[in-house]
């Protein structure tokens, strides 16, 4: 387990247990107490937790993991989801992508699609991507077959998403063929939701501007609940997920949602 994997696991354990003890965590992760103390000190420097005597407690920012740590969780599943979602895009489409680890994998799959890789200089872009995610825009800007349109707005420090009225102004003036949304939770009755109300508001705008709404979510998000509603289940056309929980996936199919299990 490398350092970033340990950091991810420490933050996950902290979110679950609300308190960490150095010796117990060291034994669980199979590393030395010195390594755990060093890891906790580094996370405390980033204000992701607060060091206590013999361990750590949550910081205000610890309700969610920064994207660079979340990206390591279920990465193989998210890569498969990303490739399956990218396969739904046809040349010439305008698509929307919000922020998150799974939509980042969609963006990466689009960037490396073999049927577009040979597009030469001077040719029209194969696809136009509208995004409020700074990291996605950064990765796609160097791809000549992708036209990147970013929203304005205020950057969220954990998800790298731009939110607020400035982002909304751009989104209200564009039309999308497909919006790909990463969500914190999706339920066949309650629909899609996010932990943060500002992100949920922008996600709802993206969804509303699209002819087709595709939710990309690993199976841990299925049947879950989150604070702020994005849209109802009836607004979702397609759900792209992994194959780890076919029973939950079937519940969405019974609601008339097309499910792709990658």
N, C-alpha and C positions, 0 to 999 in steps of 0.2 A: 504494500500500500504506500503510494507516494504522498508527498506533503499535501497536495491539493485534495487528494482522496480523503486523507485524514481530516483536513479542515471541513470538508463537506460532511463527513460522518459526525464530527464533533458538533457542528451546527444542527444537524438533524437530531442528534441525541439531546441537545440542549432544548430544542423546540419541543421535543416529546416529554422530557422529564423535568424541565424548568430549573434544573440544577445539575452540575457535574462535579464529581469528586475525582481528583487526579488518579489516585491509585485504582479505583474501580474501572475508570475508562481505559487506563493503560492495560489492565488485565484483559478487558473485553476486546481491545484492538490488537493485542499482542505486541505492544511496543513498550519501551521503557518509560518510567515516570518522568524522566528528564525530557524526553521527546514530547510528551503530552504537555508538560509545563511550557516548553518553548512554543508549541503550537498555540496554546491558549494565550500566551503573551502576544504572539503575532496577530491573532484574531482580535485581541483587546486593543491593539494599536490601530486596527482598522475600525474600531468602535462597533464591532459585531457582537461583542459580549463584554461583560464586566468581570474582572478577576476578583475572586473572593479567597478567603483563607482556605487553602487546600483544594480549590476548584474554580468554578465559574458560574455566573448567573446571566440571564438574558439582558441584552441592552435594548434600547428602544427600537433599534433597527433590525433586531433579530427575528421579527415576525416573518421575514422572508429572506431567502438566501440570495446574495448577489448572483447575477447571471453566470459569472465565471465559475462559481461553485456548483450551481444547479446543473450546468451543462454536462457534468460528469455523471449525473444520476440517470440510469436507464438509457445510456447513450446509444447502445446498439439498437434498441427499440425505436428511439427517436429518429435515428438515421433511416431506418426502414420506413417509418411513417413519412419522413421527409421525401424520400424517393417516390413513394406511392402517390403522395400529394402532387409532387412536381410533374408526374406523368399525366395528370389531369389538364395540364396547361398546353394550349395549342399556340402555334406561332402567331404573333400579331396581337395576342390578348393583352389586356390591361388588368393586372391583378393587384390586390391589396394584401399587405402582410403587417400584422401587428408585431410587437416584441415578444420575446420568450425563447426558450431553448428549442422547442419543437419547430416553431416557425423559422428559426435560424437554420435548422436542418433543411427545411423546405427551400430556403434561399440558396443554400449551398448546393442542393441537388439541381436547382435551376441553373446555377452558375456553371455546373459541370456536365450538363446534358450533352451527350455525344452528338446528337443530331444538330446542335447549334454551335458546337465548338469550332467548326470550320468557317463560320461566318467571317468574311473578309472585311477590311477597312472600307468605309464608305457605304456599306450596306445598311439598310434599315435595321434597327434593333429587332431581335427576335421576340422580345417581350418587354413590356413596360411594367415596372414594379413601383407601386405607391406604398410608402412605409412611414411610420412614425418611430421606427426603431433605429437609433444611431448606429448600432453595431451592424445591423443588416445593410444599411446604406453604405457603410464603410467597406464591407466585404464585396458588395456588388458594383461599386462605383468603378472598379478597375476592369470590369467585364464589358467588352465593347458590344456584345450582343444583348446587353441589358440596359435599358433606359431607366434611370432611377429618379424618382420624384419623392422628395421628403416634405413632410409637414413642418410647420413651425411649432412652437410650444415650449414648455418648460420641461427639462430633462429630469426623469425619475432616476435617482442614484442607484437603485438596485436592478431595475429592468432595462435601463437605457432608453426607455420610451419617452417620446415627447407628448405632453398632455396639455389641456387647457384650451382657452378660447382661440388662440392663434392656430393650433392644430385643427380645430373645428372649422375655421374659415376655409382652409384649403380643401378639406374633405367634402364640404357641402357643395363645392363647385366642380367635382369630378365624378365620372362614372366608371364603374369597375365591372369587368366580366365575371371575375371570381374574387371573393375575399376569403383569405385563409386566416383563421383566427386560432391562436393558441389561447387556452382558457385555464383557469385554476380549477374549474369544476364544470361538469355537464351532467344533467339529470334528464331522463326521458319525460318527466313531468314538469320540472321547474325550469328546464332549459339551461343555458350557459351563463356562467357567472365568474366574477373575478374578486380577488381579495381587496383591491383598491378601487374606490368609486371613481377616481379620475381616469384610471385606465379603462374601467368598464364603460365610461361615457364615450371615450374615443373609439373603443371597440364596437360599440353600438352604432356609431356613425359609419364606420367602415362597413359593417354588415348591411346597413340600410342603403348604401350606395352601390351594392353589388347585385348583379343578376342572379348569382349563385353564391350561397354561403357554405363554405367547407370548414368545419371545425377539425383541427388536428390536436389530438390529445391521447397520451398514453393511458393504459387501462386503469392506472391509479386514480385518474380524474373522473372515471365513469361512476355515476351514482353519487358523487360527492356534492357538497354544498359549499358555497363561498359567499362573502358578504354582499357584493353588489351585482345586481342582475345586468346581463348584457342583452339577452334576447330570449324569447320563448323557444321551446323545442320545435314548434311548428315553423320557425324561421330558418331552421337548419336543413339544408338540402342533403348534405353528405357529412358523415363522420369518418375520419381516417384515424384508426387506432392500431394497437398491436394485437397479437393473437393470444394474449395471456388470460383473457376472461371472456370467452365466447358467450357465456350466459348473460352477462351484462350487455354485451354488444347486441344480442338478440332482442333485448328490451327496446332498443332504439329502432331496430328494423320493424318491430311490431307497431311503432309509432309512424311508420311510413318514411323513415330516414334511411337513405342508402348508406350502408356501412361497408367500408373497405378495411379489412384486417391485414396488416402488413407483417 
